Amino acid sequence: MLKRFLIHTNVFYERLKLLWESKNSLYLTSVVLVASFIICTLLSVLVINDYITLGHFTNQFKNPFFSIEIVFTMLLITELFGLIFMLPKSVAKSVGKQFELLSLIFLRDGFKEFSHIGSDFTWLNIKEPLLNMSIYGFGAIAIFAVLGYTYKLQKHIKLTHTEDDQEQFIRLKKLLALFLLVAFAIVGYMDIKALITTGAYLHSFKTFYTVLIFSDIIIVLIALRYTVNYYKIFRYSAFVLATILIRVSLSVKPFFDVIIGVVAALFILALTLAYNYFLKELSPKKLSK
């Protein structure tokens, strides 16, 4: 019964993945982002010159750089979809995608600080935003560099050497990815509802990372069904801790969020180095237990 259900969900997942990764979807995404940027920029020009008002959104669009924040937020949403479809491929790659998303969030925050400058470029006005931009920018670059080095070092070892078990583990992760997609849709609906009623966009990346923490824990528990190998279970559990650190970094004040984010990336790098070292020391027989 479970096997048949997993086969059906696997087929549905593959269709969604094929649709998302198709050239038409990539083209449509690019067109939507460019069109949104142009439209929002034009709206800002009209609002600034008092040709139109946009109700709840008038104050936001009075800032000439608000369109940059909007389009970067939309880009982050597309990256969230990529994160969901990365989960069944590899847990390590999925965690790496989480850090890619975090680095983009820091870049977006840097652009957001730039939008605070407005049209007054006096030193007293730009001093604080410029400092924040620099910190977010260097934080994003640090994560980018650490992550790139980590990707080169990572070695992907199958959870189990039994092909049937490995296939079933992947199908279970695909089922979990579909649940994440549903959770993402619910969070997105709540954000859009709040945007329409209050004019404030919640940027619920915190909520989504909270959901990711629970999904990562579920993966660890599922993995116990196929292996009790300490090194593999420790690695998966450490990935959960990294996701928690990312979630914390999204909740704390500026400067501390960048520090925690970079520390989390370094933690994954240290985990990768240690795991690779013990892979050399342990025989394939011991790793398969």
C-alpha positions in Angstrom: 0.0 0.0 0.0 2.7 2.4 1.0 4.9 1.4 -1.9 2.0 2.1 -4.4 1.3 5.5 -2.8 5.0 6.4 -3.1 5.0 5.4 -6.7 2.1 7.8 -7.5 3.6 10.7 -5.5 6.9 10.1 -7.2 5.3 10.4 -10.7 3.5 13.6 -9.6 6.7 15.0 -8.1 8.6 14.3 -11.3 6.0 16.1 -13.4 6.2 19.1 -11.2 10.0 19.1 -11.3 10.0 18.7 -15.1 7.6 21.7 -15.4 9.6 23.9 -13.0 13.0 23.2 -14.7 11.7 23.5 -18.2 13.0 26.2 -20.5 9.5 27.7 -20.8 9.3 28.1 -17.0 12.8 29.7 -16.8 11.8 32.1 -19.6 8.5 32.9 -17.9 10.3 33.6 -14.6 12.7 35.9 -16.3 9.9 37.8 -18.1 7.9 38.2 -14.9 10.9 39.5 -12.9 11.8 42.0 -15.6 8.2 43.2 -16.1 7.7 43.5 -12.4 10.8 45.6 -12.0 9.8 47.9 -14.8 6.2 48.3 -13.7 7.2 48.9 -10.0 9.8 51.5 -11.2 7.2 53.3 -13.3 4.7 53.3 -10.4 7.4 54.8 -8.1 7.9 57.6 -10.7 4.2 58.3 -10.8 3.7 58.2 -7.0 6.8 60.5 -6.4 5.4 63.1 -8.8 1.9 62.8 -7.3 0.2 61.6 -10.4 -1.3 58.6 -8.6 -1.8 57.2 -5.1 -1.7 53.5 -4.2 -3.5 53.4 -0.9 -1.5 51.3 1.6 1.5 51.2 -0.7 1.9 54.9 -1.4 4.6 55.4 1.2 6.6 52.4 0.0 6.5 53.5 -3.7 7.6 57.0 -2.8 11.1 55.5 -2.4 12.6 55.3 -5.9 14.5 52.1 -5.0 11.6 50.2 -3.6 11.3 48.3 -6.9 14.7 46.7 -6.2 13.5 45.2 -3.0 10.4 43.9 -4.6 12.1 42.1 -7.5 14.8 40.7 -5.2 12.1 39.3 -2.9 10.5 37.7 -6.0 13.8 36.2 -6.9 14.1 34.7 -3.4 10.7 33.1 -3.9 11.9 31.4 -7.0 14.9 30.2 -5.1 12.6 28.7 -2.5 11.1 26.5 -5.2 14.5 25.4 -6.3 15.3 24.5 -2.6 12.1 22.3 -2.5 13.1 20.4 -5.6 16.7 20.0 -4.4 15.7 18.1 -1.3 15.2 14.6 -2.8 18.5 14.8 -4.7 20.8 15.2 -1.7 20.3 16.3 1.8 23.8 18.0 1.7 22.9 19.8 -1.5 19.5 20.9 0.0 21.4 22.4 3.0 23.7 24.1 0.6 20.7 25.6 -1.2 19.5 26.9 2.2 22.8 28.8 2.5 22.6 30.0 -1.0 19.2 31.4 -0.1 20.6 33.0 3.0 23.3 34.8 1.1 20.7 36.1 -1.3 18.6 37.3 1.6 21.7 39.2 2.9 22.1 40.8 -0.5 18.5 41.8 -0.6 18.9 43.3 2.9 21.8 45.3 1.5 19.7 46.6 -1.3 17.0 47.4 1.3 19.5 49.5 3.2 20.3 51.3 0.0 16.6 52.1 -0.4 16.7 53.9 2.9 19.1 56.5 1.5 16.4 57.9 -0.9 17.6 60.9 -2.8 19.6 62.6 0.0 23.3 61.5 -0.4 24.7 63.6 2.4 27.2 61.8 4.6 25.0 62.1 7.7 22.1 60.4 5.8 24.1 57.6 4.1 26.5 56.8 6.9 24.4 54.2 8.7 22.8 52.6 5.6 26.2 52.4 3.9 27.7 50.6 7.0 24.8 48.1 7.0 25.1 47.6 3.2 28.8 46.8 3.6 28.2 44.3 6.4 25.4 42.5 4.6 27.5 42.5 1.4 30.6 41.0 3.0 28.5 38.5 4.9 26.9 37.3 1.6 30.4 37.0 0.0 31.7 35.1 3.0 28.9 32.6 2.8 29.4 32.4 -1.0 33.1 31.6 -0.6 32.7 29.1 2.3 29.9 27.4 0.4 31.8 27.1 -2.8 34.7 25.5 -1.0 32.3 23.2 0.9 30.8 22.0 -2.4 34.2 21.0 -3.7 34.9 19.0 -0.6 31.6 17.2 -0.3 31.4 13.5 -1.0 28.0 12.0 -1.5 27.7 8.6 0.0 24.5 6.6 -0.4 22.5 6.1 2.8 22.3 2.4 2.1 23.9 0.0 -0.3 20.6 -1.7 -1.0 19.1 -0.3 -4.2 15.5 -0.9 -3.2 16.0 0.8 0.2 17.8 3.7 -1.5 15.0 4.2 -4.0 12.4 4.1 -1.3 14.4 6.7 0.8 14.4 9.0 -2.2 10.7 8.5 -2.8 10.0 9.4 0.8 12.0 12.6 0.4 10.0 13.4 -2.7 6.8 13.0 -0.7 8.2 15.3 2.0 9.1 17.8 -0.7 5.5 17.8 -1.9 4.4 18.6 1.7 6.9 21.4 1.8 5.4 22.8 -1.4 2.0 22.8 0.2 3.4 24.5 3.3 5.1 27.1 1.0 1.8 27.7 -0.8 0.0 28.3 2.6 2.7 30.7 3.8 2.6 32.5 0.5 -1.2 32.8 0.7 -1.0 34.3 4.2 1.6 36.8 3.0 -0.4 37.9 0.0 -3.5 38.2 2.2 -1.6 40.4 4.7 -0.1 42.5 1.8 -3.6 43.2 0.4 -5.3 44.0 3.7 -2.5 45.9 5.5 0.0 46.9 2.8 2.8 45.2 4.7 4.7 42.3 3.2 5.8 39.9 5.9 8.7 38.3 4.1 7.9 35.0 5.8 11.3 33.3 5.2 11.5 32.8 8.9 8.4 30.7 8.9 9.6 28.6 5.9 12.9 27.9 7.6 11.0 26.8 10.7 9.2 24.3 8.5 12.5 23.2 7.0 13.8 22.4 10.6 11.0 20.0 11.1 11.4 18.5 7.6 15.1 17.9 8.3 14.3 16.2 11.6 11.8 14.0 9.7 14.6 13.0 7.3 16.9 12.0 10.2 14.1 9.9 11.6 13.4 8.3 8.2 17.1 7.6 7.8 17.1 5.5 11.0 14.9 3.1 9.2 17.7 2.3 6.8 20.9 2.7 8.8 22.2 3.2 12.3 25.7 4.2 11.2 26.8 6.9 13.7 28.7 9.0 11.1 25.8 9.2 8.7 23.2 9.9 11.4 25.5 12.5 13.0 25.9 14.3 9.6 22.2 14.4 9.0 21.6 15.7 12.6 24.2 18.3 12.2 22.5 19.6 9.0 19.4 20.2 11.2 21.5 22.3 13.6 22.7 24.3 10.6 19.2 25.0 9.5 18.3 26.1 13.1 21.3 28.5 13.0 20.0 30.0 9.7 16.6 30.4 11.3 18.1 32.2 14.3 20.1 34.5 12.0 16.9 35.6 10.4 15.4 36.6 13.7 18.2 38.6 15.4 19.2 42.2 15.0 21.6 43.5 12.2 25.2 42.5 12.5 24.4 39.5 14.7 22.4 38.0 11.9 25.4 38.1 9.5 27.7 36.7 12.2 25.5 33.8 13.0 24.9 33.1 9.2 28.7 33.0 8.5 29.3 30.8 11.6 26.6 28.4 10.4 28.4 28.2 7.0 31.7 27.6 8.7 30.0 24.9 10.8 29.0 23.0 7.7 32.5 23.4 6.2 34.0 21.9 9.5 31.4 19.1 9.3 32.4 18.3 5.7 36.1 18.2 6.5 35.5 15.9 9.5 33.2 13.6 7.6 35.6 13.3 4.7 38.4 12.5 7.1 36.5 9.7 8.8 35.4 8.3 5.4 39.1 7.6 4.7 39.6 5.9 8.0 36.5 3.7 7.9 36.0 0.8 5.6 33.0 0.6 3.2 31.7 -2.3 5.3 31.6 -0.2 8.5 29.9 2.7 6.7 27.2 0.5 5.3 26.1 -0.7 8.8 
